[in-house]
């Protein structure tokens, strides 16, 4: 096995010829050489910051997933730290030296993302970040114009800033600041972005709604939240080409004539670093840090404050705790108690607020095996929602009439869940929500609690919640023909002042953020993601083309106990999980997997025996370990690979 010595440590490397970027034919070995070449410039920007990885073990066209917890088998010499999270303490890797960096790269950790704070002071940001993302019809050159305007406004507030490419389509501005709580930095950045939009509405937008971004630049202020991360300087990106988030000078930015002038790949960046040094080095100088101005009037030397904007619009800054639904607050316990105008000759006719009556046909997402990209459904953008394990419920608020909680099959669940029925009864008459009825117990969503009697739930104070992901009707108005992005805004507005147990589901248009949420909230029982075309109307027929669901999987270690099929062509494996469960791998092994298993089990197979559950099998006479992904209820195990393969 090839080896590399980095910072005095010998690293065993694997599969150096595996192609990570098929479009350019770039193999894993070149990725490792790149990180080795730039690590002296990169590491200071990672210093003492917990790293979130975007892992691509089979390249950018294979499975891509967020990894926050230290991977299995993390060496003891790789530093890890505890990071506060909404679901309890989380451990993450800190890349302190070149050996740790190359160890991570060897695992397929292509992208490195870090927060704006250090592990020594969680939540206290020492830099401000503005992510400039061009909408359709705009480009990185449009971002350049916005970057110049932001630079002027920051300078008016006493802040210097530096710039780098995102490695994707836009730019990142970074300004060193004195340690400041992330919430305050986020508020300042949001006000700054909103002020710029008010002054240049044809050029800038500060909210994430795709429909508003055509031809303009989205100034994403939300990455200043303590819960968000940003692509680190010099990190590779998991794009079709091996592009790099690259520091550039303001002069270089001004001189760019085409978009390609601001695209840098792993082949170019080491030479830039050798020639120019680290253009972001001033960002690391504590003497350059400045106090953050008050958030009320950013850039006050240039512009007046922006006009008020409704806070109910879906914005990039929505955080898991505030967005509701998958945190304990989302399922706060619901109680089990449940002068006249002058006469007119012809009173006006009033329109009934009840425009929808149960039952209604519901949208049903189709199952997929991968989370679609942001343009992967119908081209209108994708809204990623957390998938929760509960009962589908269309809730009808009917004023003086009893509320109706329509199940998937159309029956009324109100009598079985009085606390939810009472909460729906308090909503405005005519409001109809498409939602998931969930139970919460001991820090997790607990589907099994929904199967118990109402008396049993009440006796044990089981918390119930109604997590709304769509609105079908407002008082007097059927809104199913509106695009999902518009319905989302109406949903947030309708529930803005509604307390638990009714709350909107967590949702974002940022795929990476959605994957991060899914991983962060895995311990709470979040099942996966429901991905919906932002432009989709509510049309139950054909829903599978514009609504899809991805069920998260857990990668676990298992012991291979037996094989099904012949020794030369195994069809499946009998696996014992580390928690003692015995499962059969499904679906059938591919021809490549079967060949590798056959080679590994050669000389380890006993005689064929009859297994009462799995039929004829050949037990192994020596241990063999495998990686599997486990999904569903009851569990289904999918074979990934043999350990050490």
ChimeraX attribute file (.defattr): number of C-alpha atoms within 10 A of each C-alpha:
attribute: neighborCount
match mode: 1-to-1
recipient: residues
	/A:1	8
	/A:2	9
	/A:3	10
	/A:4	15
	/A:5	12
	/A:6	16
	/A:7	10
	/A:8	9
	/A:9	12
	/A:10	12
	/A:11	17
	/A:12	12
	/A:13	18
	/A:14	15
	/A:15	13
	/A:16	16
	/A:17	12
	/A:18	16
	/A:19	20
	/A:20	28
	/A:21	21
	/A:22	15
	/A:23	13
	/A:24	11
	/A:25	13
	/A:26	18
	/A:27	17
	/A:28	26
	/A:29	18
	/A:30	16
	/A:31	24
	/A:32	21
	/A:33	15
	/A:34	22
	/A:35	22
	/A:36	19
	/A:37	18
	/A:38	21
	/A:39	17
	/A:40	14
	/A:41	20
	/A:42	21
	/A:43	18
	/A:44	16
	/A:45	17
	/A:46	22
	/A:47	16
	/A:48	21
	/A:49	24
	/A:50	28
	/A:51	26
	/A:52	24
	/A:53	25
	/A:54	23
	/A:55	22
	/A:56	21
	/A:57	20
	/A:58	16
	/A:59	23
	/A:60	22
	/A:61	16
	/A:62	12
	/A:63	13
	/A:64	21
	/A:65	18
	/A:66	21
	/A:67	19
	/A:68	19
	/A:69	18
	/A:70	21
	/A:71	12
	/A:72	8
	/A:73	6
	/A:74	14
	/A:75	11
	/A:76	7
	/A:77	9
	/A:78	17
	/A:79	17
	/A:80	21
	/A:81	18
	/A:82	15
	/A:83	16
	/A:84	14
	/A:85	12
	/A:86	15
	/A:87	16
	/A:88	13
	/A:89	11
	/A:90	16
	/A:91	16
	/A:92	22
	/A:93	25
	/A:94	23
	/A:95	24
	/A:96	17
	/A:97	19
	/A:98	22
	/A:99	22
	/A:100	22
	/A:101	23
	/A:102	25
	/A:103	21
	/A:104	22
	/A:105	26
	/A:106	21
	/A:107	16
	/A:108	22
	/A:109	24
	/A:110	26
	/A:111	22
	/A:112	25
	/A:113	20
	/A:114	22
	/A:115	29
	/A:116	28
	/A:117	24
	/A:118	19
	/A:119	19
	/A:120	11
	/A:121	13
	/A:122	19
	/A:123	22
	/A:124	22
	/A:125	26
	/A:126	26
	/A:127	24
	/A:128	25
	/A:129	27
	/A:130	26
	/A:131	25
	/A:132	27
	/A:133	25
	/A:134	25
	/A:135	23
	/A:136	13
	/A:137	11
	/A:138	18
	/A:139	18
	/A:140	28
	/A:141	21
	/A:142	21
	/A:143	26
	/A:144	20
	/A:145	14
	/A:146	21
	/A:147	26
	/A:148	15
	/A:149	16
	/A:150	20
	/A:151	20
	/A:152	17
	/A:153	22
	/A:154	21
	/A:155	14
	/A:156	15
	/A:157	20
	/A:158	14
	/A:159	21
	/A:160	21
	/A:161	22
	/A:162	21
	/A:163	24
	/A:164	25
	/A:165	25
	/A:166	29
	/A:167	27
	/A:168	18
	/A:169	18
	/A:170	26
	/A:171	28
	/A:172	26
	/A:173	21
	/A:174	21
	/A:175	22
	/A:176	26
	/A:177	23
	/A:178	17
	/A:179	20
	/A:180	17
	/A:181	18
	/A:182	26
	/A:183	17
	/A:184	18
	/A:185	30
	/A:186	23
	/A:187	19
	/A:188	22
	/A:189	25
	/A:190	24
	/A:191	21
	/A:192	28
	/A:193	24
	/A:194	25
	/A:195	26
	/A:196	27
	/A:197	21
	/A:198	20
	/A:199	15
	/A:200	14
	/A:201	14
	/A:202	13
	/A:203	21
	/A:204	27
	/A:205	29
	/A:206	29
	/A:207	22
	/A:208	20
	/A:209	22
	/A:210	19
	/A:211	15
	/A:212	15
	/A:213	22
	/A:214	16
	/A:215	17
	/A:216	25
	/A:217	32
	/A:218	29
	/A:219	30
	/A:220	23
	/A:221	27
	/A:222	27
	/A:223	22
	/A:224	31
	/A:225	27
	/A:226	20
	/A:227	19
	/A:228	17
	/A:229	22
	/A:230	19
	/A:231	23
	/A:232	22
	/A:233	27
	/A:234	31
	/A:235	22
	/A:236	27
	/A:237	22
	/A:238	23
	/A:239	15
	/A:240	15
	/A:241	22
	/A:242	23
	/A:243	23
	/A:244	28
	/A:245	26
	/A:246	28
	/A:247	25
	/A:248	19
	/A:249	14
	/A:250	14
	/A:251	8
	/A:252	10
	/A:253	20
	/A:254	12
	/A:255	10
	/A:256	14
	/A:257	10
	/A:258	11
	/A:259	13
	/A:260	9
	/A:261	13
	/A:262	21
	/A:263	20
	/A:264	20
	/A:265	18
	/A:266	25
	/A:267	15
	/A:268	13
	/A:269	20
	/A:270	21
	/A:271	13
	/A:272	17
	/A:273	18
	/A:274	12
	/A:275	9
	/A:276	11
	/A:277	12
	/A:278	20
	/A:279	17
	/A:280	21
	/A:281	13
	/A:282	16
	/A:283	21
	/A:284	15
	/A:285	10
	/A:286	12
	/A:287	11
	/A:288	14
	/A:289	20
	/A:290	18
	/A:291	14
	/A:292	22
	/A:293	18
	/A:294	12
	/A:295	16
	/A:296	13
	/A:297	17
	/A:298	27
	/A:299	26
	/A:300	16
	/A:301	13
	/A:302	15
	/A:303	15
	/A:304	14
	/A:305	18
	/A:306	18
	/A:307	8
	/A:308	8
	/A:309	8
	/A:310	8
	/A:311	11
	/A:312	15
	/A:313	19
	/A:314	23
	/A:315	19
	/A:316	22
	/A:317	22
	/A:318	16
	/A:319	18
	/A:320	18
	/A:321	15
	/A:322	13
	/A:323	19
	/A:324	21
	/A:325	28
	/A:326	30
	/A:327	22
	/A:328	21
	/A:329	17
	/A:330	26
	/A:331	28
	/A:332	18
	/A:333	19
	/A:334	22
	/A:335	16
	/A:336	16
	/A:337	7
	/A:338	11
	/A:339	3
	/A:340	4
	/A:341	5
	/A:342	5
	/A:343	7
	/A:344	7
	/A:345	5
	/A:346	6
	/A:347	7
	/A:348	7
	/A:349	6
	/A:350	7
	/A:351	10
	/A:352	11
	/A:353	18
	/A:354	20
	/A:355	18
	/A:356	19
	/A:357	12
	/A:358	15
	/A:359	17
	/A:360	13
	/A:361	14
	/A:362	20
	/A:363	16
	/A:364	17
	/A:365	19
	/A:366	16
	/A:367	13
	/A:368	14
	/A:369	12
	/A:370	16
	/A:371	23
	/A:372	17
	/A:373	14
	/A:374	21
	/A:375	12
	/A:376	15
	/A:377	21
	/A:378	15
	/A:379	13
	/A:380	19
	/A:381	23
	/A:382	29
	/A:383	25
	/A:384	29
	/A:385	21
	/A:386	26
	/A:387	23
	/A:388	24
	/A:389	18
	/A:390	21
	/A:391	19
	/A:392	21
	/A:393	26
	/A:394	30
	/A:395	30
	/A:396	29
	/A:397	28
	/A:398	23
	/A:399	17
	/A:400	8
	/A:401	9
	/A:402	14
	/A:403	23
	/A:404	24
	/A:405	30
	/A:406	22
	/A:407	20
	/A:408	16
	/A:409	11
	/A:410	15
	/A:411	13
	/A:412	19
	/A:413	20
	/A:414	19
	/A:415	12
	/A:416	15
	/A:417	20
	/A:418	17
	/A:419	24
	/A:420	26
	/A:421	23
	/A:422	19
	/A:423	21
	/A:424	27
	/A:425	21
	/A:426	13
	/A:427	19
	/A:428	16
	/A:429	22
	/A:430	23
	/A:431	26
	/A:432	31
	/A:433	25
	/A:434	22
	/A:435	26
	/A:436	23
	/A:437	28
	/A:438	26
	/A:439	25
	/A:440	27
	/A:441	18
	/A:442	10
	/A:443	14
	/A:444	19
	/A:445	26
	/A:446	20
	/A:447	18
	/A:448	12
	/A:449	19
	/A:450	19
	/A:451	12
	/A:452	11
	/A:453	12
	/A:454	17
	/A:455	11
	/A:456	11
	/A:457	18
	/A:458	15
	/A:459	9
	/A:460	9
	/A:461	15
	/A:462	20
	/A:463	24
	/A:464	28
	/A:465	28
	/A:466	32
	/A:467	28
	/A:468	25
	/A:469	23
	/A:470	22
	/A:471	26
	/A:472	26
	/A:473	23
	/A:474	22
	/A:475	18
	/A:476	16
	/A:477	16
	/A:478	18
	/A:479	19
	/A:480	16
	/A:481	12
	/A:482	15
	/A:483	17
	/A:484	22
	/A:485	25
	/A:486	19
	/A:487	24
	/A:488	23
	/A:489	19
	/A:490	21
	/A:491	26
	/A:492	23
	/A:493	16
	/A:494	18
	/A:495	16
	/A:496	13
	/A:497	9
	/A:498	15
	/A:499	12
	/A:500	22
	/A:501	24
	/A:502	25
	/A:503	26
	/A:504	26
	/A:505	24
	/A:506	24
	/A:507	27
	/A:508	25
	/A:509	24
	/A:510	17
	/A:511	17
	/A:512	17
	/A:513	17
	/A:514	24
	/A:515	21
	/A:516	21
	/A:517	23
	/A:518	24
	/A:519	20
	/A:520	21
	/A:521	21
	/A:522	18
	/A:523	14
	/A:524	21
	/A:525	18
	/A:526	22
	/A:527	23
	/A:528	25
	/A:529	24
	/A:530	25
	/A:531	32
	/A:532	29
	/A:533	26
	/A:534	28
	/A:535	22
	/A:536	24
	/A:537	18
	/A:538	22
	/A:539	14
	/A:540	14
	/A:541	11
	/A:542	13
	/A:543	19
	/A:544	17
	/A:545	14
	/A:546	25
	/A:547	23
	/A:548	23
	/A:549	25
	/A:550	20
	/A:551	21
	/A:552	22
	/A:553	18
	/A:554	13
	/A:555	15
	/A:556	15
	/A:557	21
	/A:558	26
	/A:559	22
	/A:560	24
	/A:561	21
	/A:562	28
	/A:563	27
	/A:564	21
	/A:565	15
	/A:566	13
	/A:567	19
	/A:568	13
	/A:569	19
	/A:570	24
	/A:571	20
	/A:572	25
	/A:573	29
	/A:574	24
	/A:575	24
	/A:576	19
	/A:577	19
	/A:578	11
	/A:579	8
	/A:580	10
	/A:581	10
	/A:582	17
	/A:583	21
	/A:584	22
	/A:585	23
	/A:586	14
	/A:587	12
	/A:588	16
	/A:589	19
	/A:590	14
	/A:591	12
	/A:592	9
	/A:593	19
	/A:594	19
	/A:595	15
	/A:596	16
	/A:597	24
	/A:598	17
	/A:599	13
	/A:600	13
	/A:601	21
	/A:602	11
	/A:603	12
	/A:604	15
	/A:605	17
	/A:606	13
	/A:607	9
	/A:608	16
	/A:609	12
	/A:610	10
	/A:611	13
	/A:612	7
	/A:613	8
	/A:614	15
	/A:615	10
	/A:616	15
	/A:617	23
	/A:618	23
	/A:619	21
	/A:620	20
	/A:621	14
	/A:622	12
	/A:623	10
	/A:624	17
	/A:625	16
	/A:626	21
	/A:627	20
	/A:628	23
	/A:629	18
	/A:630	20
	/A:631	16
	/A:632	11
	/A:633	6
	/A:634	8
	/A:635	13
	/A:636	17
	/A:637	27
	/A:638	22
	/A:639	24
	/A:640	16
	/A:641	15
	/A:642	19
	/A:643	12
	/A:644	7
	/A:645	9
